[in-house]
Amino acid sequence: MNIPMNDQEMMHDALSSQKQITGIYNTYANECATPAIRDEMLNILQEEHGIQADVFKEMQKRGWYPTTPAEDQKVQSAKQ
């Protein structure tokens, strides 16, 4: 049985996919044998991060990926 996904489910799926894709391209970029291929992989990785950021921003805008601001103490601790 084929149950259609709603918009929120599709966006969650897209975000999850982009996270996996960026991880894979990162690995490829780390393992390139030549600078030219590495540069191309890094260009693709940057594009994929841009797509991931766009999906994330859209989900936040719609209230589907709420984030809470970090406490100042935790931010300072992370900096150290």
C-alpha positions as CSV (number, residue, x, y, z in Angstrom):
1,M,0.0,0.0,0.0
2,N,1.4,3.4,-1.0
3,I,0.6,6.1,1.6
4,P,1.5,9.6,0.4
5,M,3.8,11.8,2.6
6,N,2.6,15.2,3.8
7,D,4.8,18.3,3.3
8,Q,6.3,18.0,6.8
9,E,7.3,14.4,6.2
10,M,8.8,15.2,2.8
11,M,10.9,18.0,4.3
12,H,12.1,15.8,7.1
13,D,13.1,13.2,4.5
14,A,14.9,15.8,2.4
15,L,16.8,17.1,5.5
16,S,17.8,13.6,6.5
17,S,18.9,12.9,2.9
18,Q,21.0,16.1,2.7
19,K,22.7,15.2,6.0
20,Q,23.7,11.9,4.6
21,I,24.8,13.3,1.2
22,T,27.0,15.9,2.9
23,G,28.6,13.2,5.0
24,I,29.3,11.1,1.9
25,Y,30.8,14.0,-0.1
26,N,32.9,15.0,2.9
27,T,34.4,11.5,3.0
28,Y,35.0,11.7,-0.8
29,A,36.7,15.0,-0.4
30,N,39.0,13.7,2.3
31,E,40.0,10.7,0.1
32,C,40.7,12.4,-3.3
33,A,44.0,11.6,-4.9
34,T,44.5,14.8,-6.8
35,P,43.9,18.5,-5.9
36,A,41.6,19.1,-8.9
37,I,39.3,16.3,-7.9
38,R,39.4,17.3,-4.2
39,D,38.5,20.9,-5.2
40,E,35.5,19.6,-7.2
41,M,34.3,17.5,-4.4
42,L,34.6,20.5,-2.0
43,N,32.5,22.6,-4.5
44,I,29.8,19.9,-4.6
45,L,30.0,19.6,-0.8
46,Q,29.5,23.3,-0.4
47,E,26.5,23.2,-2.8
48,E,24.9,20.3,-0.8
49,H,25.4,22.2,2.5
50,G,23.6,25.1,0.9
51,I,20.7,22.9,0.0
52,Q,20.7,21.4,3.5
53,A,20.7,24.9,5.0
54,D,17.7,26.0,2.7
55,V,15.7,23.0,3.8
56,F,16.6,23.6,7.5
57,K,15.6,27.3,7.3
58,E,12.3,26.4,5.6
59,M,11.5,23.8,8.2
60,Q,12.3,26.3,11.0
61,K,10.1,28.9,9.3
62,R,7.2,26.5,9.3
63,G,7.8,25.5,12.9
64,W,8.8,21.9,11.9
65,Y,12.3,22.1,13.3
66,P,12.2,24.3,16.5
67,T,15.5,25.2,18.0
68,T,16.0,26.9,21.4
69,P,18.8,29.4,22.0
70,A,21.7,28.0,24.0
71,E,22.2,29.4,27.5
72,D,25.1,31.9,27.8
73,Q,26.9,29.6,30.3
74,K,26.8,26.7,27.8
75,V,28.1,28.9,25.0
76,Q,31.0,30.1,27.1
77,S,31.8,26.5,28.2
78,A,31.8,25.4,24.5
79,K,34.2,28.2,23.6
80,Q,36.7,27.0,26.2
